[in-house]
Amino acid sequence: MPRRPSLPKDPSQRAKTLLDMATGDKSKPEATNLSAAQEFARKGGLKGGKARAVALDKETRSSIAREAAKRRWGPKRGHD
């Protein structure tokens, strides 16, 4: 899912940014440059889930998914 760009706090700059995005002049505000460490971590994060899924056998993946579903859809605690 693409991230929504952050908009400037100044109303005039925000209006210009929205107008630029609406007319297609600019798809997003200036992109920030990532450090070398951030780039390295991003590459690992992009391939991590797929590589882990390939490395696990079917039974282990199934038990992990079962436990995650149980925790997600199980009884809620602390919201009474």
N, C-alpha and C positions, 0 to 999 in steps of 0.2 A: 504494500500500500504506500503510495507516495506521501511524503511528509508535506504538510501545509507550510508555506513559507511564513516566517515571522514578519509582521508588519510594523512599520515605524510607529512610535507613540505620537508623534506630531501629527495633528489632523490634516495639515496641508500635504505633508509627505505621504501619509497614508492614502489620501485621495488620489494623488498622482500615481502611486504604486498600484492601486486597484485599477485605475484607468489604463495604465500600461498593460497590466495583466489581462484586462477585458478586451483590449484591442489587439493583443498579440504582440505588442512591441517588446515585451519582456515576459518570459515565462515565469521567472522568479527573481527576487532581488539578488544582489551580488552573492555568489557562492563563496563560502569560506574555504580557505585552503586548509587541508588536514596535515598534521605533522606526520613524520615518517612512522612514528609509533601508532598513531591512529589509523593510518593506511594499512599497516601490517595487521592490526587487530581487526579491521573491517574485512580484510581478505579471509582471515581465519573464521570470522563470524558468518560470512556468506556461504562457506563450504562446510561448516561444522555440522549442522544438522543432517545434511545428506550423507556425509562421511560416517557419522555415527550410526545412521540407519542401516547403511551397508554393512558395517562392522558387527552389528548385533544380529543374533539369530531370531527367528520368527517368534519363538516362545517368550524370549526376553522382551522384545518390542511389544508383544501383546500384553505382558504383565505390567509393563511401564504404562501403557495406554489405559489399562484397566484401573490401575491405582490413581492415575491422573483424573480419570472420569469420576471415580469414587470421591476424590477430594473436591472436585469441582461441583458435583451435583449432590453431594452428601448433605447431611444436616448442617445448617449454618450455626456457628457459635459466636457469641459476643455481640449479636445484634438484637437481643431481646429487649 
